[in-house]
Amino acid sequence: MEIERKYLIKALPDLGSFDYYDIEQAYISRSPVIRVRRAGSEYWLTVKGRGMMVREELNLPLTAESYLHLLRKTEGTVIRKRRYLIPYGAYTIELDLFKSPREGLYMAEVEFPNEDEARSFAAPDWFGREVTDDPDYHNSNM
């Protein structure tokens, strides 16, 4: 199960001390959501259920060869972004800086162990508008 909230960013924090990795992902299907992703040196096939803040998610590891084979079968644009991992209390902010197709888009995701914690989360002041329920900001719609 994935429980997460998404936000646009008003101003970037100083990112110099945070770990990051590059992501490349594309979609085999948007309904249901079936995605292939390269994250650093790892490769994944992900299936996501319906929902916005709460939905089922299944991640299956792939080999590099399987990833490249499935990447050729995807629909639409390949998304490329850099993800920074920023500790924030008990959570980790995953800050994505998009390279394509929406260069200049900065979006943060925070995952939670349960819905109560997700609903009571107080975002840092550098976060902007919440877009958890806005389908335009689901990667599968980009």
C-alpha positions, -999 to +999 in steps of 0.1 A: +000+000+000+012+035-009+001+064+012+016+097+001+010+134-003+024+155-031+033+192-032+047+218-056+077+237-043+078+275-036+116+277-031+143+250-033+162+244-001+200+241-002+204+206-017+242+203-014+242+179+016+214+155+005+217+122-013+201+120-048+198+096-077+185+100-113+152+084-124+140+074-158+105+060-161+078+054-187+043+039-187+032+006-204-004+014-193-021+043-177-052+024-167-042+004-148-010+022-141+019+000-151+053+016-151+089+007-158+116+027-139+154+029-137+164+045-104+201+048-101+213+012-109+180-005-100+152-014-124+116-019-115+082-028-129+055-011-108+017-017-108-005+009-091-041+006-081-067+034-083-067+062-058-049+095-051-034+097-016-039+059-008-035+032-033-021-003-038+014-005-052+034-035-062+071-032-072+088-060-090+126-060-097+138-062-133+172-068-149+186-040-171+179-061-201+142-066-191+139-029-184+152-019-218+130-044-235+099-031-217+109+005-222+104+000-260+068-010-253+058+021-233+033+048-243+042+085-246+071+104-231+099+090-210+101+110-177+135+120-164+141+136-131+166+138-102+153+128-068+168+142-036+162+124-003+156+150+025+151+139+061+122+157+078+114+144+113+102+109+111+098+111+073+118+115+041+109+141+016+115+129-019+121+160-039+119+156-077+135+181-101+121+172-135+144+173-165+118+161-191+091+165-202+083+192-176+117+208-171+116+233-142+089+214-123+098+208-087+076+184-068+079+168-033+063+135-022+061+123+014+051+087+022+034+077+054+028+044+073-009+052+077-036+076+067-038+093+101-002+104+099-007+115+063-037+137+072-019+153+102+013+161+083+025+197+086+045+205+055+077+227+057+073+263+047+092+258+015+064+236+002+038+252-021+004+241-031-006+205-024-014+185-056-021+151-041-056+151-056-047+168-088-044+142-116-023+166-137+005+160-113+004+122-114+035+111-133+014+088-154-004+118-169+027+139-178 
